[in-house]
Amino acid sequence: MAHSKTRDDVFEVVRKNILEVLPDLSPGMVSIDKSMSDLGANSVDRMEVVTQSMEDLDLKIPLMSFAAVTNIEGLVGVLFENLR
């Protein structure tokens, strides 16, 4: 079955989870070209965003798939590619 989510939809899921994990951020601070580290996320925060985003998108992806991800755009890319 084909998915109907776009990259923008996946970014919105990730953005929502970043704002839940880092509630002190203003929504305007979260852009696709930033890294979660830039936004003040530690490794536990980043893992929480990844796992919650996978859950929201009903995905099961090996965590090693995210090892080379350096920014939010990379995270969105891995999640989006696995929707197919």
Secondary structure, DSSP 8 states (H G I E B T S, - for coil): ------HHHHHHHHHHHHHHHSTTS-GGG--TTS-TTTTT--HHHHHHHHHHHHHHTT----GGGGTT--SHHHHHHHHHHTT-
